């Protein structure tokens, strides 16, 4: 392979390859743009010598057994847009020096042994185009990095530049993929939309308060800070994230009430505030009360719908009847609910299909938003006639 100096792609993913990578693989071809060796059994260290003249845009070495530290010569990959090292055994501190890569859009270090603080010097201009940052399932600690968050300019704008491709870079016969936590489920994205913008810092040991600076990342679609040691209140600035579709703050030590402004986030289809120390009444005049009770559980001080615990001065909402004790009327009610669910499922298919077609044809962003708004309105309309207790929280 090292003699094939004109190669543009090396795609050997999802095989049973073992042993270490040959050292020549990082510098034998100036034409190489895609290096995809994911889902093998490769071990040892990642070769340290990425040449100055390389043309790599994608490096995917995820789901292997690589160990050691990251090669500092990665800074020579000035065209690199996607770096996916998920699910290895790499031991290192946060590679802030990767922030000097001018085109980097995806950085996934999930499920390794990274540790320490996310120290970023104030005033550093780094990660200017980053749109997917996944540092979950590591050993990072200390406060959440405000100085890093304010640098993420690629997550601040909601406007896609003219001439910018719809998907992140690909090659003839090859499409980039990335695995992310999407609305509480691990999801593999085949093709990566340029507008897909997420931060996942879950399952670490971060402490302190949630920085207000997150509210400046206006194009953010997903934010996962769950399973850390965060304290304090949920910042009101999260209400500025008008494109947010999922928000997971579960399993922390957050206190105070749930900000009413979060109910104004029209696209929010998944949230999880469970296992915190939140208190007070769940806002009832917004769609927050339509989410499942499990996403608010583990907060002894919370009350109000959808929780069975009534707030002071209110009556406890009736619990739904068990299916095992349904009488004739109950069977009829259950059947009607089933019909509603079937109709809603059909609506999801139509809505997603319409949005996908809109994106593929390059229609403006407002049209895709309109599809999602229309779908949510239809859901709410179906609930109104008999004040059903079924609550929908999907999109």
C-alpha positions in Angstrom: 0.0 0.0 0.0 2.8 2.4 0.8 3.9 2.2 -2.9 0.5 3.4 -4.1 1.4 7.0 -4.1 -1.5 8.2 -6.2 -4.3 7.0 -3.8 -7.0 9.5 -3.0 -9.1 7.3 -0.7 -8.3 4.6 1.8 -11.5 3.1 3.1 -11.0 -0.2 5.0 -13.7 0.3 7.6 -15.8 -2.5 9.2 -13.4 -5.3 8.7 -11.3 -7.5 11.0 -8.0 -5.8 10.6 -5.5 -6.3 13.4 -2.1 -5.0 14.5 -0.9 -1.4 14.1 -1.1 1.0 11.2 2.0 1.2 9.0 3.9 4.4 9.7 4.0 5.4 6.0 0.2 5.7 5.8 0.2 9.3 7.1 2.6 10.7 4.5 3.0 8.5 1.5 0.5 10.3 -0.8 -0.1 14.0 -1.2 -3.3 13.1 -3.0 -4.9 11.2 -0.1 -8.0 13.0 1.2 -10.0 10.3 3.0 -8.5 7.9 5.6 -11.3 5.7 7.0 -10.2 2.7 9.1 -13.1 2.7 11.5 -14.5 -0.5 13.1 -11.5 -2.7 13.1 -9.2 -4.2 15.7 -6.2 -2.0 15.1 -4.0 -1.2 18.1 -0.8 0.5 19.1 -0.4 4.3 18.6 -1.5 6.5 15.8 1.5 7.2 13.5 3.1 10.5 14.6 4.3 11.9 11.3 1.6 13.6 9.3 3.5 15.5 6.6 3.2 19.2 5.8 2.0 18.6 2.3 -0.9 16.2 3.1 -4.4 16.9 1.7 -6.5 15.0 4.2 -10.0 16.2 4.8 -11.3 13.2 6.8 -9.6 11.0 9.3 -11.8 8.3 10.9 -10.1 5.8 13.2 -13.0 5.3 15.5 -13.9 2.0 17.2 -10.5 0.5 17.3 -7.9 -0.1 20.1 -5.5 2.8 19.6 -3.7 4.0 22.7 -1.1 6.6 23.6 -1.4 10.3 22.9 -2.6 12.2 19.9 0.2 13.0 17.3 0.9 16.7 17.4 1.7 16.5 13.7 -2.1 16.6 13.1 -1.7 20.4 13.0 -0.1 19.9 9.6 -3.5 18.7 8.3 -4.7 22.2 7.4 -7.5 20.9 5.1 -8.9 18.6 7.8 -12.6 18.9 8.3 -13.5 15.7 10.2 -11.5 14.0 12.9 -13.3 11.0 14.5 -11.4 9.0 17.1 -14.4 7.8 19.0 -14.2 4.6 21.1 -10.5 4.0 21.5 -8.1 3.9 24.4 -6.3 7.2 23.8 -4.9 8.8 27.0 -4.2 12.6 26.7 -5.3 16.0 27.8 -7.7 18.2 25.7 -6.0 18.9 22.3 -6.6 22.6 22.2 -3.8 22.9 19.6 -6.3 21.2 17.1 -8.2 24.5 17.3 -5.6 26.0 15.0 -7.0 23.9 12.1 -8.9 26.4 10.0 -11.4 24.0 8.4 -12.1 21.6 11.3 -15.9 21.1 11.6 -16.2 17.7 13.4 -14.2 16.7 16.4 -15.3 13.5 18.1 -13.2 12.1 21.0 -16.0 10.2 22.7 -15.3 7.2 24.9 -11.5 7.5 25.4 -9.4 8.3 28.4 -8.9 12.0 27.9 -8.6 13.8 31.2 -7.9 17.1 32.9 -9.3 20.6 32.4 -10.5 22.2 29.2 -8.2 25.1 29.6 -8.4 27.7 26.9 -6.5 31.0 27.1 -8.8 34.0 27.0 -8.6 35.7 23.6 -7.5 32.5 21.8 -9.0 32.3 18.3 -9.5 28.6 17.9 -12.0 26.1 16.4 -13.6 28.9 14.2 -15.7 26.4 12.0 -16.4 23.6 14.5 -20.0 22.4 14.3 -19.9 19.0 16.1 -18.0 18.7 19.3 -18.3 15.4 21.2 -16.1 14.9 24.3 -18.5 12.6 26.1 -17.5 9.5 28.1 -14.1 10.7 29.2 -12.5 11.9 32.4 -12.6 15.7 31.9 -13.2 17.8 35.0 -13.2 21.3 36.4 -15.6 24.0 35.2 -17.2 24.0 31.8 -15.0 26.0 29.4 -16.6 29.4 28.9 -13.6 30.6 26.8 -13.9 27.7 24.5 -17.7 28.2 24.1 -17.3 31.8 23.1 -14.8 30.8 20.3 -17.2 28.5 18.5 -18.2 30.9 15.8 -19.4 28.1 13.5 -22.2 27.5 16.0 -23.3 31.2 16.4 -24.7 31.9 13.0 -28.1 30.5 11.9 -27.5 31.6 8.3 -25.8 29.1 5.9 -23.4 31.0 3.6 -24.2 31.1 -0.1 -22.3 28.5 -2.1 -21.7 26.4 1.0 -22.3 22.7 0.3 -25.3 21.0 1.9 -23.2 18.2 3.3 -19.8 18.1 4.7 -17.0 17.0 2.3 -17.3 13.8 0.5 -15.6 12.0 -2.4 -16.9 10.2 -5.4 -18.3 6.9 -4.1 -17.8 7.9 -0.4 -19.9 9.6 2.2 -18.8 10.8 5.6 -20.6 9.4 8.6 -20.6 10.3 12.3 -22.3 8.7 15.4 -23.9 11.1 17.8 -26.4 11.0 20.7 -29.6 12.1 18.9 -32.5 12.9 21.2 -31.4 10.3 23.8 -30.4 7.6 21.3 -27.1 6.8 19.7 -27.6 7.4 16.0 -25.3 7.0 13.1 -25.7 9.8 10.5 -24.9 8.8 7.0 -24.0 12.1 5.3 -23.5 15.0 7.7 -25.6 18.1 7.1 -23.6 21.3 7.2 -26.3 22.8 9.4 -26.1 19.9 12.0 -24.6 21.6 15.1 -24.3 19.8 18.5 -22.2 19.8 21.7 -22.0 16.6 23.8 -20.0 16.9 27.1 -21.9 14.2 28.9 -20.5 11.5 31.2 -17.5 13.5 32.5 -16.8 15.1 35.8 -17.4 18.8 35.0 -18.3 21.0 38.0 -19.7 24.4 38.6 -22.4 26.3 36.8 -23.6 26.1 33.3 -22.1 29.1 31.5 -24.5 31.7 30.1 -22.3 31.7 27.0 -24.1 28.7 25.6 -26.9 31.1 24.8 -24.8 32.7 22.1 -24.6 29.5 20.0 -27.8 30.4 18.1 -27.5 27.6 15.5 -27.1 24.8 18.1 -29.5 21.9 17.5 -28.5 19.6 20.3 -26.9 20.2 23.8 -26.0 17.3 26.2 -24.5 18.1 29.5 -25.9 15.1 31.4 -24.1 12.9 34.0 -21.7 15.5 35.4 -21.5 17.4 38.7 -23.1 20.7 37.6 -24.7 23.0 40.1 -26.7 26.2 40.2 -29.7 27.1 38.1 -30.5 26.5 34.4 -29.4 29.8 32.7 -32.2 31.8 31.1 -29.9 32.4 28.1 -30.7 28.9 26.8 -34.0 30.4 25.7 -32.0 32.1 23.0 -31.3 28.8 21.3 -34.3 29.0 18.9 -33.1 26.1 16.7 -32.6 23.7 19.7 -34.2 20.3 19.2 -32.9 18.4 22.2 -31.6 19.4 25.6 -30.3 16.9 28.2 -29.2 18.2 31.6 -30.1 15.0 33.5 -28.1 13.5 36.4 -26.5 16.6 37.7 -27.1 18.7 40.9 -28.9 21.6 39.3 -31.3 23.6 41.5 -33.9 26.3 41.2 -36.9 26.3 38.9 -37.3 25.4 35.2 -37.1 28.6 33.1 -40.4 29.4 31.5 -38.6 30.7 28.4 -37.6 27.2 27.4 -41.2 26.6 26.5 -40.8 29.1 23.7 -38.4 26.9 21.9 -40.7 25.8 19.1 -38.4 22.9 17.8 -37.6 21.4 21.2 -38.7 17.8 20.8 -36.7 16.1 23.5 -35.6 17.3 26.9 -34.4 15.5 30.1 -34.1 17.3 33.4 -34.4 14.1 35.5 -32.2 13.3 38.6 -31.4 16.9 39.7 -32.5 19.1 42.6 -34.9 21.3 40.7 -37.8 22.8 42.5 -41.1 24.6 41.9 -43.9 24.2 39.4 -43.2 22.9 35.8 -44.4 25.8 33.5 -47.9 24.9 32.4 -48.6 27.5 29.8 -46.0 26.3 27.4 -45.4 22.9 25.8 -42.9 21.8 28.6 -45.8 20.1 30.4 -46.5 17.8 27.4 -43.2 15.9 27.8 -43.2 12.5 29.6 -43.0 12.6 33.4 -39.8 10.4 33.3 -37.9 13.4 32.0 -38.7 15.4 35.2 -38.4 12.5 37.7 -35.8 12.4 40.4 -36.4 16.0 41.4 -38.3 15.8 44.7 -39.1 19.5 44.7 -40.8 19.6 41.3 -44.6 19.5 40.9 -47.3 19.9 38.4 -48.2 18.2 35.1 -46.8 15.8 33.8 -45.7 14.7 37.3 -48.3 13.1 39.5 -47.3 15.4 42.4 -49.6 18.4 42.6 -48.3 21.8 43.5 -49.5 23.6 46.7 -53.1 24.6 46.4 -53.8 22.4 43.4 -55.5 19.0 43.1 -53.5 16.0 42.0 -54.1 15.2 38.4 -55.9 11.8 37.8 -53.7 8.9 36.9 -54.5 7.0 33.7 -56.4 3.7 34.2 -54.5 0.4 34.0 -55.1 -1.5 30.7 -55.6 -4.6 32.8 -58.9 -3.1 34.3 -60.4 -1.6 31.1 -64.2 -2.0 30.9 -66.1 -1.5 27.6 -65.7 2.3 27.8 -62.0 1.9 28.6 -61.5 -0.4 25.6 -63.1 2.2 23.4 -60.9 5.0 24.8 -57.8 2.8 24.3 -58.8 2.1 20.7 -59.3 5.8 20.0 -55.9 6.6 21.5 -54.4 3.9 19.3 -55.9 5.5 16.3 -54.5 8.9 17.3 -51.1 7.4 17.7 -51.3 5.8 14.2 -52.3 9.1 12.8 -49.5 10.9 14.5 -47.0 8.3 13.3 -48.2 8.9 9.7 -47.8 12.6 10.3 -44.2 12.1 11.4 -43.4 10.2 8.2 -45.0 12.9 6.0 -43.3 15.7 8.0 -39.8 14.1 7.8 -40.2 13.3 4.1 -41.3 16.8 3.3 -38.4 18.4 5.3 -35.9 16.0 3.7 -37.1 16.9 0.2 -36.9 20.6 1.1 -33.3 20.2 2.2 -32.3 18.1 -0.8 -33.8 20.7 -3.2 -32.0 23.5 -1.5 -35.2 25.2 -0.4 -34.8 27.9 2.2 -34.5 27.2 5.9 -37.9 28.9 6.7 -39.7 26.2 4.7 -38.2 23.3 6.7 -39.1 25.3 9.9 -42.7 25.7 8.5 -43.0 21.9 8.1 -42.0 21.3 11.7 -44.3 24.1 13.0 -47.2 22.7 11.0 -46.6 19.2 12.3 -46.6 20.5 15.9 -49.8 22.4 15.4 -51.5 19.3 13.9 -50.5 17.3 17.0 -51.9 19.9 19.4 -55.1 20.1 17.3 -55.6 16.3 17.6 -55.3 16.5 21.4 -58.0 19.2 21.9 -61.4 17.7 21.2 -61.7 15.5 24.3 -58.7 16.8 26.4 -56.8 13.5 26.1 -54.2 12.8 28.7 -51.8 11.4 26.0 -49.0 13.9 25.6 -46.8 14.0 22.5 -43.3 15.3 22.7 -41.7 14.2 19.4 -41.3 16.1 16.2 
